[in-house]
Structure formats: C-alpha cells, structure tokens
Amino acid sequence: MTPPRRLRSLFFVPVFDQCEELPALLTAFRATTLPCDELLLVNNGSTDGSAELIHASGFSYLDLPRNLGVGGAFMAAADYAIERGFDVLGAIAGNGKMLPAEMHRVLDPVANGSADYVTGSRYLPGGSSPNLTRFRGLAIPAVTLAVRLLTGRRITDATCGYRCYRLDILKRATFDWHAPWLEGYGFEYYLYAHVLQDRSIRSIEVPVTMRYPPGGRRHTKIRAFVGWWDMFRPFLIARFDGQGFAR
C-alpha cells in the first residue's frame, strides 16, 4: 500500500513597520528548527527600514507596493503557496507576540491529517498571554462570545492569528477571496467564519502563547473599537451571505 504523500507547508509572516520587533523575531526563527518547508516574509509596504531587514534575512520574501493589511498579505502568501504547489498555509505575526518554537503546535494536526484548519488559543490549558492589557482582556472574550453565538461553535479564542490550514479549503471557496474588502482584517476572519460554519471541515484550537510587551511599549496596531469592529464584521457578513465551500 502506498503511504500518503507528505504535505508541503509554507508559513508566512506579515510585516508592516516592525523594525523594533523584527530583529528579535528573525533571530528566533534562525535559532529554531522550523517544522515548515518554507518561511515567507511579506513586506506590507513598510517605510521604517523593515524592508531592508527582510531583504537581508536570508528567508524568502515578497514586497507589496503598499500596506494592504493582514488580509492583503494573506492573499499574496496564498497565491505564492498555490503557485508553488504547497498544500498547507500557516501564519505567524511579525510583531513577536507568537513563538516560532510553537509553530509545530498549529502545523502538526494539519500535517498528520487529523485537522483541516487549526488556530491557536491563549485560553486553552497550556496557552498563555503574559502582559495582556486589561482592555484586550475584556475585548477578546467579548468578541469570542459573539462569534460563538453566530457560529454555534464552542471556540475559546476568536482573534488569535497563529493559524494553519489546508489550501484545499481556499481552492473550494465559493466566495472571491481576493475581494478588496477582505484587505485589512477581513480575509482571515471571513475565511475562519465560513470554516466554523461548515461542519465538514475539521477545525480545532491548540494552546499557544500570545506574548505582549511590558507596559508602555507598542503592543498592537489595532485601533480601539474601530479595529475590533473590523475584526468582527466579517463573522457577521459570513453568517448571512450564503457563501461557503464547494463539495
């Protein structure tokens, strides 16, 4: 009996003006035996010197002409992965909150065939969120509760961006995942919403660390209230738009 073909995986890092955080993250990538086949840095129109750090990193990279948000970086990375025959796409933030050493946690269930879509959770046993701000400590559970009500799925962390999934999911999408409105935060949460609503897709959470800097240092580019609405709106649209995945 022929053994199943090993799935080829690509993880990408969206980077927009991360010159403060990026050197330490690149060092961590180099110090870790990464379980993915390729790491791709997506420069999202940075103007602070991040592009030069990316170009000199030794890792594969793409330069986007302007900041298209995390969604635009996802689209570019997905196109890159599909064109090159990868089976699995994963994402890890460029701000150093997520640990490269934990990449195997989100990749392994997809690579071994036990899940189709995996996202991290700081709230599962084994996960953590050191230095999480009080506002985010209230906002994340509130958004997660709303997503649970919309989708009927008992998830614990709707906003964690450490994720990994089979590219077949994207290939079967009946919606236009290159639509301009999915730039910003739209892409990852709109796709995730449809995944949660489709019970044929095996989606799970795994515990991860979401590490925040000590007080006084920049910890996010999400704008208070406006940014959180931008993250929740795709879940609301997906609930009622009649889109999904071809069988």
Phi and psi restraints in degrees (value plus and minus 20) as a CYANA .aco file:
   2 THR   PHI     -94.4   -54.4
   2 THR   PSI     106.3   146.3
   3 PRO   PHI     -87.3   -47.3
   3 PRO   PSI     132.4   172.4
   4 PRO   PHI     -83.2   -43.2
   4 PRO   PSI     126.9   166.9
   5 ARG   PHI     -87.3   -47.3
   5 ARG   PSI     118.0   158.0
   6 ARG   PHI     -88.5   -48.5
   6 ARG   PSI     114.5   154.5
   7 LEU   PHI     -99.4   -59.4
   7 LEU   PSI     113.6   153.6
   8 ARG   PHI    -110.2   -70.2
   8 ARG   PSI     111.5   151.5
   9 SER   PHI    -141.5  -101.5
   9 SER   PSI     121.6   161.6
  10 LEU   PHI    -144.3  -104.3
  10 LEU   PSI     108.2   148.2
  11 PHE   PHI    -128.2   -88.2
  11 PHE   PSI     120.0   160.0
  12 PHE   PHI    -143.1  -103.1
  12 PHE   PSI     137.2   177.2
  13 VAL   PHI    -144.3  -104.3
  13 VAL   PSI      89.8   129.8
  14 PRO   PHI     -96.1   -56.1
  14 PRO   PSI     110.2   150.2
  15 VAL   PHI    -149.5  -109.5
  15 VAL   PSI     102.9   142.9
  16 PHE   PHI    -157.1  -117.1
  16 PHE   PSI      88.9   128.9
  17 ASP   PHI      30.7    70.7
  17 ASP   PSI      39.0    79.0
  18 GLN   PHI    -134.5   -94.5
  18 GLN   PSI      14.2    54.2
  19 CYS   PHI     -84.3   -44.3
  19 CYS   PSI     -43.2    -3.2
  20 GLU   PHI     -94.7   -54.7
  20 GLU   PSI     -61.3   -21.3
  21 GLU   PHI    -111.7   -71.7
  21 GLU   PSI     -45.9    -5.9
  22 LEU   PHI     -84.9   -44.9
  22 LEU   PSI     -60.8   -20.8
  23 PRO   PHI     -76.9   -36.9
  23 PRO   PSI     -65.0   -25.0
  24 ALA   PHI     -86.1   -46.1
  24 ALA   PSI     -56.7   -16.7
  25 LEU   PHI     -86.7   -46.7
  25 LEU   PSI     -62.6   -22.6
  26 LEU   PHI     -82.8   -42.8
  26 LEU   PSI     -58.6   -18.6
  27 THR   PHI     -81.9   -41.9
  27 THR   PSI     -61.2   -21.2
  28 ALA   PHI     -85.6   -45.6
  28 ALA   PSI     -59.0   -19.0
  29 PHE   PHI     -81.3   -41.3
  29 PHE   PSI     -63.7   -23.7
  30 ARG   PHI     -89.1   -49.1
  30 ARG   PSI     -48.4    -8.4
  31 ALA   PHI    -105.4   -65.4
  31 ALA   PSI     -25.7    14.3
  32 THR   PHI    -131.9   -91.9
  32 THR   PSI     118.9   158.9
  33 THR   PHI     -99.5   -59.5
  33 THR   PSI      78.2   118.2
  34 LEU   PHI     -92.7   -52.7
  34 LEU   PSI     115.3   155.3
  35 PRO   PHI     -99.9   -59.9
  35 PRO   PSI     -30.9     9.1
  36 CYS   PHI    -104.1   -64.1
  36 CYS   PSI     142.8   182.8
  37 ASP   PHI     -99.6   -59.6
  37 ASP   PSI     -48.5    -8.5
  38 GLU   PHI    -171.3  -131.3
  38 GLU   PSI     124.0   164.0
  39 LEU   PHI    -132.4   -92.4
  39 LEU   PSI     108.6   148.6
  40 LEU   PHI    -139.7   -99.7
  40 LEU   PSI     103.9   143.9
  41 LEU   PHI    -115.7   -75.7
  41 LEU   PSI     106.5   146.5
  42 VAL   PHI    -129.8   -89.8
  42 VAL   PSI      86.8   126.8
  43 ASN   PHI    -100.4   -60.4
  43 ASN   PSI      93.9   133.9
  44 ASN   PHI    -115.2   -75.2
  44 ASN   PSI      35.3    75.3
  45 GLY   PHI      52.6    92.6
  45 GLY   PSI      11.2    51.2
  46 SER   PHI     -82.5   -42.5
  46 SER   PSI     126.5   166.5
  47 THR   PHI    -147.5  -107.5
  47 THR   PSI     -10.8    29.2
  48 ASP   PHI    -126.2   -86.2
  48 ASP   PSI     -10.7    29.3
  49 GLY   PHI      83.5   123.5
  49 GLY   PSI     -25.1    14.9
  50 SER   PHI     -82.1   -42.1
  50 SER   PSI     -56.2   -16.2
  51 ALA   PHI     -79.5   -39.5
  51 ALA   PSI     -62.1   -22.1
  52 GLU   PHI     -85.3   -45.3
  52 GLU   PSI     -58.2   -18.2
  53 LEU   PHI     -84.2   -44.2
  53 LEU   PSI     -60.6   -20.6
  54 ILE   PHI     -84.6   -44.6
  54 ILE   PSI     -66.5   -26.5
  55 HIS   PHI     -83.4   -43.4
  55 HIS   PSI     -51.1   -11.1
  56 ALA   PHI    -112.4   -72.4
  56 ALA   PSI     -18.8    21.2
  57 SER   PHI     -93.5   -53.5
  57 SER   PSI     -46.1    -6.1
  58 GLY   PHI      70.2   110.2
  58 GLY   PSI     -26.9    13.1
  59 PHE   PHI    -113.1   -73.1
  59 PHE   PSI     139.0   179.0
  60 SER   PHI     -81.7   -41.7
  60 SER   PSI     130.3   170.3
  61 TYR   PHI    -172.9  -132.9
  61 TYR   PSI     139.2   179.2
  62 LEU   PHI    -148.0  -108.0
  62 LEU   PSI     124.4   164.4
  63 ASP   PHI    -130.8   -90.8
  63 ASP   PSI      99.3   139.3
  64 LEU   PHI    -110.6   -70.6
  64 LEU   PSI     125.7   165.7
  65 PRO   PHI     -88.4   -48.4
  65 PRO   PSI     -43.2    -3.2
  66 ARG   PHI    -174.8  -134.8
  66 ARG   PSI     151.3   191.3
  67 ASN   PHI     -92.7   -52.7
  67 ASN   PSI      91.4   131.4
  68 LEU   PHI    -123.7   -83.7
  68 LEU   PSI      -8.4    31.6
  69 GLY   PHI      53.8    93.8
  69 GLY   PSI     155.6   195.6
  70 VAL   PHI     -79.9   -39.9
  70 VAL   PSI     -55.6   -15.6
  71 GLY   PHI     -82.5   -42.5
  71 GLY   PSI     -63.8   -23.8
  72 GLY   PHI     -83.0   -43.0
  72 GLY   PSI     -57.5   -17.5
  73 ALA   PHI     -86.1   -46.1
  73 ALA   PSI     -59.5   -19.5
  74 PHE   PHI     -79.6   -39.6
  74 PHE   PSI     -66.5   -26.5
  75 MET   PHI     -79.9   -39.9
  75 MET   PSI     -66.2   -26.2
  76 ALA   PHI     -83.7   -43.7
  76 ALA   PSI     -62.3   -22.3
  77 ALA   PHI     -87.2   -47.2
  77 ALA   PSI     -60.1   -20.1
  78 ALA   PHI     -84.7   -44.7
  78 ALA   PSI     -63.3   -23.3
  79 ASP   PHI     -80.1   -40.1
  79 ASP   PSI     -64.4   -24.4
  80 TYR   PHI     -79.0   -39.0
  80 TYR   PSI     -66.0   -26.0
  81 ALA   PHI     -87.0   -47.0
  81 ALA   PSI     -64.0   -24.0
  82 ILE   PHI     -85.4   -45.4
  82 ILE   PSI     -63.4   -23.4
  83 GLU   PHI     -81.3   -41.3
  83 GLU   PSI     -49.2    -9.2
  84 ARG   PHI    -121.6   -81.6
  84 ARG   PSI      -9.8    30.2
  85 GLY   PHI      58.9    98.9
  85 GLY   PSI       0.3    40.3
  86 PHE   PHI     -93.7   -53.7
  86 PHE   PSI     133.3   173.3
  87 ASP   PHI    -122.0   -82.0
  87 ASP   PSI     -44.1    -4.1
  88 VAL   PHI    -152.7  -112.7
  88 VAL   PSI     118.0   158.0
  89 LEU   PHI    -142.3  -102.3
  89 LEU   PSI     114.6   154.6
  90 GLY   PHI    -150.8  -110.8
  90 GLY   PSI     142.6   182.6
  91 ALA   PHI    -155.4  -115.4
  91 ALA   PSI     119.7   159.7
  92 ILE   PHI    -158.1  -118.1
  92 ILE   PSI     116.9   156.9
  93 ALA   PHI     -86.4   -46.4
  93 ALA   PSI     134.1   174.1
  94 GLY   PHI    -111.3   -71.3
  94 GLY   PSI     -17.1    22.9
  95 ASN   PHI    -118.5   -78.5
  95 ASN   PSI     -14.3    25.7
  96 GLY   PHI      62.7   102.7
  96 GLY   PSI     -16.4    23.6
  97 LYS   PHI     -90.5   -50.5
  97 LYS   PSI     -50.6   -10.6
  98 MET   PHI    -121.7   -81.7
  98 MET   PSI     126.0   166.0
  99 LEU   PHI    -115.1   -75.1
  99 LEU   PSI     103.2   143.2
 100 PRO   PHI     -75.4   -35.4
 100 PRO   PSI     -52.0   -12.0
 101 ALA   PHI     -85.8   -45.8
 101 ALA   PSI     -35.6     4.4
 102 GLU   PHI    -120.2   -80.2
 102 GLU   PSI     -12.7    27.3
 103 MET   PHI     -77.1   -37.1
 103 MET   PSI     -56.4   -16.4
 104 HIS   PHI     -81.6   -41.6
 104 HIS   PSI     -46.3    -6.3
 105 ARG   PHI     -83.6   -43.6
 105 ARG   PSI     -60.0   -20.0
 106 VAL   PHI    -108.3   -68.3
 106 VAL   PSI     -44.0    -4.0
 107 LEU   PHI    -104.2   -64.2
 107 LEU   PSI     -61.1   -21.1
 108 ASP   PHI     -75.9   -35.9
 108 ASP   PSI     -64.6   -24.6
 109 PRO   PHI     -83.0   -43.0
 109 PRO   PSI     -50.7   -10.7
 110 VAL   PHI     -96.8   -56.8
 110 VAL   PSI     -64.5   -24.5
 111 ALA   PHI     -83.6   -43.6
 111 ALA   PSI     -54.8   -14.8
 112 ASN   PHI    -111.7   -71.7
 112 ASN   PSI     -17.6    22.4
 113 GLY   PHI      65.0   105.0
 113 GLY   PSI     -10.2    29.8
 114 SER   PHI    -111.0   -71.0
 114 SER   PSI     -28.8    11.2
 115 ALA   PHI    -171.3  -131.3
 115 ALA   PSI     136.9   176.9
 116 ASP   PHI    -121.9   -81.9
 116 ASP   PSI     -48.7    -8.7
 117 TYR   PHI    -163.2  -123.2
 117 TYR   PSI     107.5   147.5
 118 VAL   PHI    -149.1  -109.1
 118 VAL   PSI     113.8   153.8
 119 THR   PHI    -151.3  -111.3
 119 THR   PSI     129.3   169.3
 120 GLY   PHI     -99.0   -59.0
 120 GLY   PSI     138.6   178.6
 121 SER   PHI    -160.2  -120.2
 121 SER   PSI     106.3   146.3
 122 ARG   PHI     -98.5   -58.5
 122 ARG   PSI     -30.1     9.9
 123 TYR   PHI    -121.7   -81.7
 123 TYR   PSI     -29.9    10.1
 124 LEU   PHI     -93.8   -53.8
 124 LEU   PSI     134.7   174.7
 125 PRO   PHI     -75.7   -35.7
 125 PRO   PSI     108.8   148.8
 126 GLY   PHI      79.5   119.5
 126 GLY   PSI     -33.6     6.4
 127 GLY   PHI    -116.7   -76.7
 127 GLY   PSI     146.4   186.4
 128 SER   PHI    -182.1  -142.1
 128 SER   PSI     146.0   186.0
 129 SER   PHI    -166.4  -126.4
 129 SER   PSI      49.6    89.6
 130 PRO   PHI     -79.5   -39.5
 130 PRO   PSI     119.9   159.9
 131 ASN   PHI      45.6    85.6
 131 ASN   PSI      -0.2    39.8
 132 LEU   PHI     -79.6   -39.6
 132 LEU   PSI     110.3   150.3
 133 THR   PHI     -90.8   -50.8
 133 THR   PSI     137.8   177.8
 134 ARG   PHI     -82.3   -42.3
 134 ARG   PSI     -61.3   -21.3
 135 PHE   PHI     -81.3   -41.3
 135 PHE   PSI     -68.4   -28.4
 136 ARG   PHI     -86.3   -46.3
 136 ARG   PSI     -51.6   -11.6
 137 GLY   PHI     -83.4   -43.4
 137 GLY   PSI     -43.7    -3.7
 138 LEU   PHI    -113.6   -73.6
 138 LEU   PSI     -59.8   -19.8
 139 ALA   PHI     -89.8   -49.8
 139 ALA   PSI     -61.8   -21.8
 140 ILE   PHI     -82.9   -42.9
 140 ILE   PSI     -69.4   -29.4
 141 PRO   PHI     -82.1   -42.1
 141 PRO   PSI     -53.1   -13.1
 142 ALA   PHI     -86.1   -46.1
 142 ALA   PSI     -66.1   -26.1
 143 VAL   PHI     -83.8   -43.8
 143 VAL   PSI     -61.8   -21.8
 144 THR   PHI     -81.2   -41.2
 144 THR   PSI     -61.9   -21.9
 145 LEU   PHI     -82.0   -42.0
 145 LEU   PSI     -63.1   -23.1
 146 ALA   PHI     -82.9   -42.9
 146 ALA   PSI     -60.0   -20.0
 147 VAL   PHI     -86.5   -46.5
 147 VAL   PSI     -58.6   -18.6
 148 ARG   PHI     -81.1   -41.1
 148 ARG   PSI     -61.0   -21.0
 149 LEU   PHI     -87.4   -47.4
 149 LEU   PSI     -57.7   -17.7
 150 LEU   PHI     -90.9   -50.9
 150 LEU   PSI     -59.1   -19.1
 151 THR   PHI    -121.6   -81.6
 151 THR   PSI     -38.5     1.5
 152 GLY   PHI      53.8    93.8
 152 GLY   PSI      -4.6    35.4
 153 ARG   PHI    -127.1   -87.1
 153 ARG   PSI     120.2   160.2
 154 ARG   PHI    -109.6   -69.6
 154 ARG   PSI      45.3    85.3
 155 ILE   PHI    -105.7   -65.7
 155 ILE   PSI     142.1   182.1
 156 THR   PHI    -133.0   -93.0
 156 THR   PSI     -35.5     4.5
 157 ASP   PHI    -172.1  -132.1
 157 ASP   PSI      77.2   117.2
 158 ALA   PHI     -99.6   -59.6
 158 ALA   PSI     -34.8     5.2
 159 THR   PHI    -132.6   -92.6
 159 THR   PSI     -20.2    19.8
 160 CYS   PHI     -87.4   -47.4
 160 CYS   PSI     108.3   148.3
 161 GLY   PHI    -112.1   -72.1
 161 GLY   PSI     -18.4    21.6
 162 TYR   PHI     -99.8   -59.8
 162 TYR   PSI      85.3   125.3
 163 ARG   PHI    -168.1  -128.1
 163 ARG   PSI     144.0   184.0
 164 CYS   PHI    -178.6  -138.6
 164 CYS   PSI     120.7   160.7
 165 TYR   PHI    -179.1  -139.1
 165 TYR   PSI     142.6   182.6
 166 ARG   PHI     -92.0   -52.0
 166 ARG   PSI     115.3   155.3
 167 LEU   PHI     -89.5   -49.5
 167 LEU   PSI     -37.0     3.0
 168 ASP   PHI     -76.4   -36.4
 168 ASP   PSI     -50.5   -10.5
 169 ILE   PHI     -80.7   -40.7
 169 ILE   PSI     -68.7   -28.7
 170 LEU   PHI     -83.1   -43.1
 170 LEU   PSI     -60.8   -20.8
 171 LYS   PHI     -83.7   -43.7
 171 LYS   PSI     -45.7    -5.7
 172 ARG   PHI    -113.5   -73.5
 172 ARG   PSI     -20.2    19.8
 173 ALA   PHI     -84.7   -44.7
 173 ALA   PSI     114.3   154.3
 174 THR   PHI    -109.9   -69.9
 174 THR   PSI     -24.6    15.4
 175 PHE   PHI    -120.7   -80.7
 175 PHE   PSI     140.0   180.0
 176 ASP   PHI    -102.6   -62.6
 176 ASP   PSI      80.8   120.8
 177 TRP   PHI    -102.6   -62.6
 177 TRP   PSI     -13.6    26.4
 178 HIS   PHI    -122.1   -82.1
 178 HIS   PSI     -12.9    27.1
 179 ALA   PHI     -79.1   -39.1
 179 ALA   PSI     116.1   156.1
 180 PRO   PHI     -75.6   -35.6
 180 PRO   PSI     -51.1   -11.1
 181 TRP   PHI     -89.3   -49.3
 181 TRP   PSI     -33.0     7.0
 182 LEU   PHI    -106.4   -66.4
 182 LEU   PSI     -23.1    16.9
 183 GLU   PHI     -85.3   -45.3
 183 GLU   PSI     153.3   193.3
 184 GLY   PHI      52.4    92.4
 184 GLY   PSI    -155.4  -115.4
 185 TYR   PHI    -110.7   -70.7
 185 TYR   PSI     -22.4    17.6
 186 GLY   PHI     -82.6   -42.6
 186 GLY   PSI     -63.6   -23.6
 187 PHE   PHI     -79.1   -39.1
 187 PHE   PSI     -76.9   -36.9
 188 GLU   PHI     -86.3   -46.3
 188 GLU   PSI     -55.0   -15.0
 189 TYR   PHI    -103.4   -63.4
 189 TYR   PSI     -51.3   -11.3
 190 TYR   PHI     -86.8   -46.8
 190 TYR   PSI     -65.3   -25.3
 191 LEU   PHI     -81.8   -41.8
 191 LEU   PSI     -65.5   -25.5
 192 TYR   PHI     -81.7   -41.7
 192 TYR   PSI     -59.8   -19.8
 193 ALA   PHI     -80.0   -40.0
 193 ALA   PSI     -65.1   -25.1
 194 HIS   PHI     -88.0   -48.0
 194 HIS   PSI     -54.5   -14.5
 195 VAL   PHI     -82.1   -42.1
 195 VAL   PSI     -65.3   -25.3
 196 LEU   PHI     -84.6   -44.6
 196 LEU   PSI     -51.4   -11.4
 197 GLN   PHI    -100.9   -60.9
 197 GLN   PSI     -34.4     5.6
 198 ASP   PHI    -122.2   -82.2
 198 ASP   PSI      83.9   123.9
 199 ARG   PHI     -90.8   -50.8
 199 ARG   PSI     -31.2     8.8
 200 SER   PHI     -99.2   -59.2
 200 SER   PSI     -34.8     5.2
 201 ILE   PHI    -112.5   -72.5
 201 ILE   PSI     103.7   143.7
 202 ARG   PHI    -101.4   -61.4
 202 ARG   PSI      79.6   119.6
 203 SER   PHI    -131.7   -91.7
 203 SER   PSI     116.1   156.1
 204 ILE   PHI    -158.6  -118.6
 204 ILE   PSI     144.1   184.1
 205 GLU   PHI    -129.4   -89.4
 205 GLU   PSI     130.5   170.5
 206 VAL   PHI    -152.3  -112.3
 206 VAL   PSI     131.7   171.7
 207 PRO   PHI     -92.8   -52.8
 207 PRO   PSI     114.7   154.7
 208 VAL   PHI    -160.4  -120.4
 208 VAL   PSI     145.8   185.8
 209 THR   PHI    -116.8   -76.8
 209 THR   PSI     109.8   149.8
 210 MET   PHI    -134.7   -94.7
 210 MET   PSI      81.0   121.0
 211 ARG   PHI    -118.4   -78.4
 211 ARG   PSI      99.3   139.3
 212 TYR   PHI    -123.2   -83.2
 212 TYR   PSI     128.8   168.8
 213 PRO   PHI     -91.8   -51.8
 213 PRO   PSI     139.5   179.5
 214 PRO   PHI     -79.2   -39.2
 214 PRO   PSI     142.3   182.3
 215 GLY   PHI     -73.1   -33.1
 215 GLY   PSI     122.9   162.9
 216 GLY   PHI      75.5   115.5
 216 GLY   PSI     -38.7     1.3
 217 ARG   PHI    -118.2   -78.2
 217 ARG   PSI     131.6   171.6
 218 ARG   PHI     -79.5   -39.5
 218 ARG   PSI     109.6   149.6
 219 HIS   PHI    -141.8  -101.8
 219 HIS   PSI     -29.7    10.3
 220 THR   PHI    -185.3  -145.3
 220 THR   PSI     138.3   178.3
 221 LYS   PHI    -125.0   -85.0
 221 LYS   PSI     -16.0    24.0
 222 ILE   PHI     -92.7   -52.7
 222 ILE   PSI     106.1   146.1
 223 ARG   PHI     -97.6   -57.6
 223 ARG   PSI     114.6   154.6
 224 ALA   PHI     -75.3   -35.3
 224 ALA   PSI     116.6   156.6
 225 PHE   PHI      46.1    86.1
 225 PHE   PSI     -78.8   -38.8
 226 VAL   PHI     -81.1   -41.1
 226 VAL   PSI     -66.8   -26.8
 227 GLY   PHI     -83.5   -43.5
 227 GLY   PSI     -58.2   -18.2
 228 TRP   PHI     -89.7   -49.7
 228 TRP   PSI     -54.1   -14.1
 229 TRP   PHI     -85.8   -45.8
 229 TRP   PSI     -60.3   -20.3
 230 ASP   PHI     -80.6   -40.6
 230 ASP   PSI     -50.7   -10.7
 231 MET   PHI     -99.5   -59.5
 231 MET   PSI     -55.0   -15.0
 232 PHE   PHI    -103.2   -63.2
 232 PHE   PSI     -52.1   -12.1
 233 ARG   PHI     -74.2   -34.2
 233 ARG   PSI     -61.6   -21.6
 234 PRO   PHI     -79.8   -39.8
 234 PRO   PSI     -54.2   -14.2
 235 PHE   PHI     -84.6   -44.6
 235 PHE   PSI     -59.7   -19.7
 236 LEU   PHI     -87.9   -47.9
 236 LEU   PSI     -63.5   -23.5
 237 ILE   PHI     -83.2   -43.2
 237 ILE   PSI     -65.1   -25.1
 238 ALA   PHI     -82.4   -42.4
 238 ALA   PSI     -49.5    -9.5
 239 ARG   PHI     -84.2   -44.2
 239 ARG   PSI     -48.3    -8.3
 240 PHE   PHI    -143.8  -103.8
 240 PHE   PSI     -18.2    21.8
 241 ASP   PHI    -109.9   -69.9
 241 ASP   PSI     -25.0    15.0
 242 GLY   PHI      53.5    93.5
 242 GLY   PSI      -9.3    30.7
 243 GLN   PHI    -109.8   -69.8
 243 GLN   PSI     158.6   198.6
 244 GLY   PHI     147.7   187.7
 244 GLY   PSI    -156.0  -116.0
 245 PHE   PHI    -152.5  -112.5
 245 PHE   PSI     118.7   158.7
 246 ALA   PHI     -91.4   -51.4
 246 ALA   PSI     127.8   167.8
